[in-house]
Amino acid sequence: MGHVTIFSGAFGSGKTEIALNYALERAGQSKYDKVLLADLDTANPYFVARDARDQLGAAGEKISIIAPVRELAQADVPNLPVEIIGLLRTDNEMVLDLAGDKFGALVLGYISGHIRARRNYDMYLVINPFRPFSANLDEVMELRNMLEGAGRLKFTGIISNPNLVEETTADLIKEGHRRVVGFAKALEIPVAYLAVEGKYFQELYPEYGNDLKCISLFLRPDWIRGLEEGMKDGEGQG
């Protein structure tokens, strides 16, 4: 059976951007005709993988985005794509974008048996230490315990994604990554990589080398575009 890669994290972690970038990377390397990207985060109306279809370009033609019916995405009970169980039982390569909250825990508990049956998975915890619910070790540990307990699956790596959207600087990334490394040591989970936008890559590469991964940003709701144009309407990245 093909590999399953799960990305989860608290609101504002940037896990959906990370999942999209990973799916694009795998689309160019996978032995399968398409990489399946399943949007299982039904609680976040702002940053969802299904909204990136038009931004993925030609490379996105090798990605099939699996998502629930939009009208039901905000239901009290998580609404999964109807085909998700069948796909987990099929030989393919899958990337799962999973909410880092009680809804994500419910979803993971429901599908985890099928993931374990494939015997070939990675589960990453995406951390942005400048956002709520992952700003300190206690919060990160609570999230880890909730998801691992619900799914009976262990996180295999942590992805460091420190940013404050338009207020991000190289120094802020360094400070945030230092915090994430501290969390990772306490949790005894290895850091897979430090994710940064391309404009910071060259400046940070001498210090972090191959631990650094350049990502593109596909998800920018209008209220964030307004921020980037100097309209202070809100804040966040998800």
C-alpha positions as CSV (number, residue, x, y, z in Angstrom):
1,M,0.0,0.0,0.0
2,G,1.1,3.5,-0.7
3,H,2.3,6.0,1.9
4,V,-0.1,8.2,3.9
5,T,1.2,11.5,5.3
6,I,-0.8,13.4,7.9
7,F,-0.4,17.0,8.7
8,S,-2.1,18.4,11.8
9,G,-1.7,21.5,14.0
10,A,-3.6,24.1,15.9
11,F,-5.4,27.0,14.3
12,G,-2.9,29.3,12.7
13,S,-0.2,26.6,12.5
14,G,0.0,26.8,8.7
15,K,-0.6,23.1,8.3
16,T,-2.8,23.4,5.2
17,E,-0.1,25.4,3.4
18,I,2.4,22.7,4.5
19,A,0.1,20.0,3.2
20,L,-0.4,21.7,-0.1
21,N,3.3,22.2,-0.6
22,Y,4.1,18.6,0.3
23,A,1.4,17.3,-2.1
24,L,2.9,19.3,-4.9
25,E,6.4,18.0,-4.1
26,R,5.2,14.4,-4.0
27,A,3.2,14.9,-7.3
28,G,6.5,15.3,-9.1
29,Q,8.0,12.2,-7.5
30,S,5.2,9.7,-6.8
31,K,4.9,6.5,-8.8
32,Y,1.1,7.0,-8.8
33,D,-0.7,8.9,-11.5
34,K,-2.1,11.3,-8.9
35,V,-1.4,12.2,-5.2
36,L,-4.6,12.4,-3.2
37,L,-4.9,15.4,-0.9
38,A,-7.8,14.9,1.5
39,D,-9.1,18.0,3.2
40,L,-10.3,16.7,6.6
41,D,-10.3,20.1,8.4
42,T,-14.0,20.8,8.5
43,A,-13.8,23.4,11.3
44,N,-11.7,26.1,9.6
45,P,-13.6,28.3,7.1
46,Y,-10.6,30.4,6.2
47,F,-7.8,28.1,5.1
48,V,-9.0,24.9,3.3
49,A,-7.1,22.9,0.7
50,R,-10.1,22.8,-1.6
51,D,-9.8,26.6,-2.1
52,A,-6.3,26.2,-3.6
53,R,-7.3,24.3,-6.7
54,D,-7.0,27.3,-9.0
55,Q,-3.7,28.4,-7.5
56,L,-1.8,25.1,-7.9
57,G,-1.1,25.6,-11.6
58,A,0.0,22.8,-14.0
59,A,1.6,20.8,-11.2
60,G,-1.7,20.7,-9.5
61,E,-3.0,18.5,-12.3
62,K,-1.3,15.5,-10.6
63,I,-3.1,16.3,-7.3
64,S,-6.7,15.2,-6.7
65,I,-8.2,17.2,-3.8
66,I,-10.8,15.2,-1.8
67,A,-13.1,17.4,0.3
68,P,-16.5,17.2,1.9
69,V,-19.5,19.1,0.6
70,R,-18.8,22.7,1.4
71,E,-22.4,23.4,2.6
72,L,-21.9,20.8,5.4
73,A,-18.4,21.6,6.3
74,Q,-19.4,23.6,9.4
75,A,-21.7,21.0,10.9
76,D,-21.4,20.2,14.6
77,V,-20.4,16.6,13.7
78,P,-17.3,16.4,11.4
79,N,-18.4,15.8,7.8
80,L,-15.9,13.6,6.1
81,P,-15.6,13.2,2.3
82,V,-17.8,10.2,1.6
83,E,-15.0,8.4,-0.3
84,I,-12.3,8.7,2.3
85,I,-12.6,5.2,3.8
86,G,-12.6,3.6,0.3
87,L,-9.5,5.6,-0.7
88,L,-7.7,4.6,2.5
89,R,-8.3,0.9,1.6
90,T,-6.9,1.5,-1.9
91,D,-3.3,1.4,-3.1
92,N,-2.5,5.0,-3.6
93,E,-0.5,7.9,-2.1
94,M,-2.4,10.1,0.3
95,V,-1.8,13.4,2.1
96,L,-4.3,14.2,4.9
97,D,-4.9,17.8,6.2
98,L,-6.3,17.1,9.7
99,A,-7.7,19.7,12.1
100,G,-5.7,20.1,15.4
101,D,-8.7,20.2,17.7
102,K,-11.5,18.0,19.1
103,F,-13.0,17.6,15.6
104,G,-9.6,16.4,14.2
105,A,-9.3,14.0,17.1
106,L,-12.8,12.5,16.3
107,V,-11.8,12.2,12.6
108,L,-8.5,10.6,13.4
109,G,-10.1,8.1,15.7
110,Y,-12.6,7.2,13.0
111,I,-10.0,6.6,10.2
112,S,-6.9,5.5,12.2
113,G,-7.6,1.8,11.9
114,H,-7.4,2.0,8.1
115,I,-4.2,4.1,8.4
116,R,-2.6,1.5,10.7
117,A,-3.6,-1.3,8.3
118,R,-1.6,0.3,5.5
119,R,1.5,0.0,7.8
120,N,3.1,3.0,5.9
121,Y,2.5,6.4,7.4
122,D,4.0,9.6,8.8
123,M,2.1,12.0,11.0
124,Y,3.5,15.5,11.5
125,L,2.6,18.1,14.0
126,V,2.9,21.6,12.5
127,I,3.8,24.3,15.1
128,N,3.7,28.0,14.8
129,P,4.7,29.2,18.3
130,F,3.3,32.7,17.7
131,R,-0.3,31.5,17.5
132,P,-2.8,30.5,20.1
133,F,-2.9,26.9,21.3
134,S,0.7,26.2,20.5
135,A,2.5,29.1,22.2
136,N,3.9,27.0,25.1
137,L,4.9,23.5,25.9
138,D,1.7,22.7,27.9
139,E,-0.5,23.6,24.9
140,V,1.6,21.7,22.4
141,M,1.7,18.6,24.7
142,E,-2.1,18.8,25.2
143,L,-2.7,18.8,21.5
144,R,-0.2,15.9,20.9
145,N,-1.8,13.8,23.6
146,M,-5.3,14.5,22.4
147,L,-4.5,13.4,18.8
148,E,-2.3,10.5,19.6
149,G,-4.8,9.2,22.2
150,A,-7.8,9.5,19.8
151,G,-6.0,7.9,16.8
152,R,-3.6,5.5,18.6
153,L,-1.0,6.8,16.2
154,K,2.3,8.4,17.1
155,F,3.6,11.6,15.6
156,T,6.7,10.9,13.6
157,G,7.9,14.4,13.3
158,I,7.4,18.1,14.0
159,I,7.4,20.8,11.4
160,S,8.5,24.2,12.5
161,N,6.5,27.0,10.9
162,P,7.1,30.2,12.9
163,N,5.6,33.3,11.3
164,L,3.4,36.3,11.9
165,V,2.3,36.7,8.3
166,E,3.1,40.2,7.1
167,E,5.0,41.0,10.3
168,T,7.4,38.0,9.9
169,T,11.2,38.7,9.9
170,A,14.2,36.5,9.7
171,D,14.9,37.2,13.4
172,L,11.4,36.3,14.3
173,I,11.7,33.0,12.5
174,K,14.9,32.2,14.3
175,E,13.3,32.9,17.7
176,G,10.3,30.9,16.9
177,H,12.3,28.0,15.6
178,R,14.3,28.0,18.8
179,R,11.1,27.6,20.7
180,V,9.9,24.8,18.5
181,V,13.1,22.9,18.9
182,G,12.7,23.2,22.6
183,F,9.1,21.8,22.4
184,A,10.4,18.9,20.2
185,K,13.1,18.0,22.7
186,A,10.6,17.9,25.5
187,L,8.2,15.8,23.5
188,E,11.0,13.5,22.2
189,I,9.8,14.0,18.6
190,P,12.3,15.0,15.9
191,V,12.0,18.2,14.0
192,A,11.5,17.3,10.3
193,Y,12.3,20.7,8.9
194,L,11.9,24.5,9.3
195,A,9.4,25.9,6.7
196,V,9.9,29.4,5.4
197,E,8.7,31.6,2.5
198,G,11.1,31.9,-0.4
199,K,12.1,35.5,0.5
200,Y,13.7,34.3,3.7
201,F,15.4,31.2,2.3
202,Q,18.7,32.6,1.2
203,E,19.2,34.6,4.4
204,L,18.5,31.7,6.6
205,Y,20.2,28.9,4.7
206,P,23.7,29.5,6.0
207,E,22.5,28.9,9.5
208,Y,20.0,26.0,8.9
209,G,21.2,24.4,5.7
210,N,19.2,21.3,4.7
211,D,16.9,21.6,7.7
212,L,15.3,24.5,5.9
213,K,12.4,24.0,3.4
214,C,11.1,26.7,1.1
215,I,7.3,26.8,0.8
216,S,4.9,28.7,-1.4
217,L,1.8,30.3,-0.1
218,F,-1.5,29.4,-1.8
219,L,-4.1,30.4,0.7
220,R,-4.7,34.1,1.2
221,P,-8.3,35.2,2.0
222,D,-9.3,38.7,1.2
223,W,-8.8,39.9,4.8
224,I,-5.2,38.8,4.8
225,R,-4.6,40.3,1.3
226,G,-5.9,43.5,2.9
227,L,-3.4,43.3,5.7
228,E,-0.6,42.8,3.2
229,E,-1.7,46.0,1.5
230,G,-1.6,47.9,4.8
231,M,-5.3,47.5,5.7
232,K,-5.2,46.3,9.3
233,D,-8.4,44.2,9.3
234,G,-7.2,41.2,11.2
235,E,-4.3,38.7,11.6
236,G,-3.3,35.1,11.2
237,Q,-2.1,32.3,8.9
238,G,-3.6,28.9,8.9
